[in-house]
Amino acid sequence: MTPKTGGGRPWGPIRAENPAARKLAETLRRHVDDSGKTLAVLSGEISMSKAQTGVYLAGKVPTQAFIAALIRATIRPELRERRHEEALALREQAMRPAPRTTTGAPVAAVPGAGYAVELAAAQARQIETYDRLTRTLEQRAEVERAKNNSDKLVMVLLNMIHQLDRRVTDLAKERDQLLARPRSEALEDAERKLARAEEQEQRARAELRRAEEKQRQAEDLEARVTDQLRRLTDELDRLRAGDTTSPLDTLPALPDEPEAGRVPADEAGPVPADPVGDDIDAVLARASQVNDEDNTTLNRVTSELNEPTAGVVQDNPPDNPADPDSLEARYAHAVSLGEAGDPGQAAALLRELLPDFTRTLGRKHLSTLYAFYNYAFNVGAAGAPDRAAGLFKGLITDFIDVQGPDHPDTLDARHNYAINLGDSGDPGHAAAVLSKLIPDLTRVQGPDHPDTLHARYSHAITMREAGHQRQATAMFNELLPHLTRVLGPGHTTTITARSYRRGTG
């Protein structure tokens, strides 16, 4: 018996008066199991007490109204008519059990009456085989739909990767041309779009690998289901003993697959002034959803066919694990490399992880945002502050959406954006960003919080590098007592600020 998914107690024994009544109870129980509904939920939907529902499902021949209500509550609309007909046929047999002798013994005990019992048993076997055959036809349709989905998805993703390759190349050229000019919003926009396109290309390649795995798994299952259909058809033909009508001709037609077309787009998180990137994110989100749905279908069909678990093609191949525990271990390893002084390797590993984080947890999940944050941080530390600035600018929007404008994560992303702006050769712009950040930090964290003091320190540095020496010296003079009191006189930041104040930095 299929275990109940609703978490209720297991079924009790069936106490039926005849084989057809037993078969009917088993069939109705299976419908309840497949629906995942508990008896408490089901009884409410069919307007019958839980006790009476349990009596019927324990083997007592139910009323036609009960059968109709239960089918309606547990079966998909396109299959209800067939399931209803099957249940009513079983009920009719259950209502006309094998006759008994005057002593109450079954006719089977009377010499010469064995044919009636054998006929009833044969009919029960036919019904059971017919039910299995119907389910196998449903499985074949599900596998075919999953395979068609994967075929179309592979084509969509191959085309997307080709387009993203060109987009990355064009954006890199645009950024390189703008680098020759003074720092501008146009350069920041190009850097942000380039970083986003590179991340999208990684996600597209990850989804392509998944879709190709689905193709292979669907092909394997298609062969198994076809073999199962052949065996069940032969078995039913033998049971019918001379009936030449093919069961494939008498079974109901299954719903056609929806019209093929472009993968529909779901909504994606807003990124300012990048409609092309928005469209790509939407298609990638839908691609991930299709892969998830197909994976569920194919693994369920594999389980139903009682194939060994080793034969199930896992959704995440060994070279690209995407379960949270594996992601966490790989993420921790990448971060530790950055902390150990190898930001280039850390950034490379984190970039490989970003598609898995996005697909497994979602683009706006905090763990995903922290992975992007550390990627951006290590990109800057590895010598590409211009790219890091673009990444942090996008993260500011994400953190505002998820954490709010005053959350420390949002404020920290703004600080790192400014630092990378300065490191990329635009200290004036960095100073302007910090001048807006410091009042917010002071309001939220307090004037003597280390984050506030470090932002003031960065502001003074960028002012000095932008050529405003006098203002920078005044900032260091005002800041130094706070650094000494909060961080201590021997802290690196305090010592550096002291040297800048004296003009020796």
Disulfide bonds with the S-S distance in Angstrom:
none
